[in-house]
Amino acid sequence: MAQLLRHVRCMATRVTRLRVGDSAEMRKRFTMEEVKAFAELSGDDNPLHTDQDYAANTRFGKCIVHGVLMNGLISAIMGAKLPGEGTIYLSQEIAFRGPLYVGDEAVARVEVLDIRKDKPVVTFATQCFNSSGDLLMDGKGKVMIPKDTHANSIEQADN
């Protein structure tokens, strides 16, 4: 997990203008080591995530990634790609639609739905898929963006 965080920090950018429809995505395979590290950090040591023998006897048949790790990819996109540096996560709605299995690739995606004119708040559609294209998680997130990014975005929308 620390390696992912270092990688995201190194590639952080800042978008200076947003438009409705702008989108970004990132891909990640969570290893069992990362899932176990998260379980230890969070205290969520449900064996469904970390014990292959236990998980084999569940409806999933194998270990699944904690849903909030998938959601963490959404936060990584917003903080490092779109909108990027200076973004503050304000709120979110999430629905988990299916499991991400440990070792499978997650594809997280955000898309700008709305840019408020009266304040620097942007609403995003948020989704996470597996490599087969199955929807695993979706929802909406609201973020506060830097004032200059907001001013540039509103100016662009008015032209």
C-alpha positions as CSV (number, residue, x, y, z in Angstrom):
1,M,0.0,0.0,0.0
2,A,2.9,2.4,0.8
3,Q,4.2,1.8,-2.7
4,L,0.9,2.8,-4.2
5,L,0.8,5.9,-2.1
6,R,4.3,6.9,-3.1
7,H,3.5,6.3,-6.8
8,V,0.4,8.4,-6.6
9,R,2.2,11.2,-4.8
10,C,4.9,11.3,-7.5
11,M,2.4,11.6,-10.3
12,A,0.1,14.1,-8.7
13,T,-1.0,16.9,-11.1
14,R,-3.4,19.7,-11.0
15,V,-6.1,20.4,-13.7
16,T,-6.5,24.1,-14.1
17,R,-9.9,24.0,-15.9
18,L,-12.7,21.5,-15.6
19,R,-15.6,20.8,-18.0
20,V,-18.7,18.6,-17.6
21,G,-17.8,15.3,-19.1
22,D,-14.1,15.4,-18.2
23,S,-13.0,12.0,-16.9
24,A,-10.0,10.1,-15.6
25,E,-9.3,6.5,-14.5
26,M,-6.7,4.4,-12.8
27,R,-6.1,0.7,-12.7
28,K,-4.8,-1.3,-9.7
29,R,-4.4,-5.0,-8.7
30,F,-4.6,-5.4,-4.9
31,T,-2.3,-8.1,-3.6
32,M,-3.0,-10.3,-0.6
33,E,-0.2,-8.4,1.2
34,E,-1.9,-5.1,0.6
35,V,-5.3,-6.4,1.7
36,K,-3.8,-7.8,4.9
37,A,-2.0,-4.5,5.6
38,F,-5.3,-2.7,5.2
39,A,-7.0,-5.2,7.5
40,E,-4.4,-4.6,10.1
41,L,-4.5,-0.8,9.7
42,S,-8.3,-0.5,9.8
43,G,-9.0,-3.3,12.2
44,D,-11.3,-4.9,9.7
45,D,-9.9,-8.4,9.9
46,N,-13.0,-10.2,8.5
47,P,-11.5,-13.6,7.2
48,L,-13.5,-13.1,4.0
49,H,-10.7,-10.7,3.0
50,T,-7.6,-12.5,4.4
51,D,-8.2,-16.2,4.9
52,Q,-8.3,-18.2,1.7
53,D,-9.7,-21.4,3.4
54,Y,-12.5,-19.4,5.0
55,A,-13.3,-17.5,1.8
56,A,-13.4,-20.8,-0.2
57,N,-16.5,-21.8,1.8
58,T,-18.4,-18.6,1.2
59,R,-20.7,-17.4,-1.6
60,F,-17.6,-15.7,-3.1
61,G,-15.4,-18.8,-3.2
62,K,-12.2,-16.8,-2.7
63,C,-10.9,-13.7,-0.9
64,I,-12.4,-10.3,-1.8
65,V,-10.8,-6.9,-1.5
66,H,-12.3,-4.5,1.1
67,G,-14.8,-2.2,-0.6
68,V,-13.2,0.9,0.8
69,L,-9.9,0.0,-0.9
70,M,-11.7,0.2,-4.2
71,N,-13.2,3.5,-3.1
72,G,-9.7,4.6,-2.2
73,L,-8.8,4.5,-5.9
74,I,-11.6,7.1,-6.4
75,S,-9.9,9.3,-3.8
76,A,-6.5,8.8,-5.5
77,I,-7.9,9.9,-8.8
78,M,-9.5,13.0,-7.4
79,G,-6.5,14.0,-5.3
80,A,-3.8,13.2,-7.9
81,K,-5.3,13.4,-11.4
82,L,-8.7,15.0,-11.7
83,P,-9.1,17.6,-10.4
84,G,-5.7,16.9,-8.6
85,E,-3.7,18.7,-6.1
86,G,-5.6,20.9,-3.7
87,T,-8.8,19.0,-4.0
88,I,-10.8,18.3,-0.8
89,Y,-13.3,15.4,-0.7
90,L,-16.6,16.7,0.8
91,S,-19.1,13.9,0.5
92,Q,-19.9,10.7,-1.3
93,E,-22.6,8.1,-2.0
94,I,-21.4,4.6,-2.7
95,A,-23.2,1.4,-3.7
96,F,-21.2,-1.9,-3.9
97,R,-22.5,-4.0,-6.8
98,G,-20.1,-6.9,-6.9
99,P,-16.9,-8.3,-5.4
100,L,-13.3,-7.5,-6.5
101,Y,-11.3,-10.6,-5.9
102,V,-7.7,-10.3,-4.5
103,G,-5.4,-10.2,-7.5
104,D,-8.0,-9.1,-10.1
105,E,-7.6,-5.7,-11.7
106,A,-9.8,-2.8,-10.6
107,V,-10.6,0.0,-13.0
108,A,-11.7,3.1,-11.2
109,R,-13.3,6.0,-13.1
110,V,-14.6,9.5,-12.3
111,E,-16.5,11.9,-14.6
112,V,-17.4,15.5,-14.0
113,L,-21.3,15.8,-13.7
114,D,-21.7,19.3,-12.4
115,I,-19.6,22.4,-11.6
116,R,-21.4,24.8,-9.3
117,K,-21.2,28.4,-10.4
118,D,-21.7,29.9,-6.9
119,K,-18.9,28.0,-5.1
120,P,-15.9,25.8,-6.0
121,V,-17.8,22.5,-5.7
122,V,-17.8,19.8,-8.3
123,T,-19.9,16.6,-8.4
124,F,-18.5,13.5,-10.0
125,A,-19.9,10.2,-11.1
126,T,-17.7,7.5,-9.6
127,Q,-17.4,3.9,-10.7
128,C,-15.2,0.8,-10.3
129,F,-15.1,-2.1,-12.7
130,N,-13.2,-5.4,-12.9
131,S,-11.1,-6.2,-15.9
132,S,-14.1,-8.0,-17.5
133,G,-16.1,-4.7,-17.4
134,D,-18.4,-5.8,-14.6
135,L,-19.6,-2.9,-12.4
136,L,-18.4,-3.4,-8.9
137,M,-19.1,0.0,-7.3
138,D,-20.8,3.2,-8.3
139,G,-21.9,6.5,-6.8
140,K,-21.3,10.2,-6.7
141,G,-18.7,12.3,-5.0
142,K,-18.5,16.0,-4.3
143,V,-15.2,17.8,-4.0
144,M,-14.0,21.3,-3.3
145,I,-11.5,22.5,-5.9
146,P,-9.0,25.4,-5.7
147,K,-10.5,28.8,-6.4
148,D,-8.4,29.5,-9.5
149,T,-9.5,26.1,-11.0
150,H,-13.1,27.1,-10.3
151,A,-12.7,30.5,-11.8
152,N,-11.1,29.0,-15.0
153,S,-13.9,26.4,-15.2
154,I,-16.7,28.9,-14.8
155,E,-15.1,31.2,-17.4
156,Q,-14.8,28.3,-19.8
157,A,-18.5,27.3,-19.3
158,D,-19.7,30.9,-19.9
159,N,-17.8,31.1,-23.3
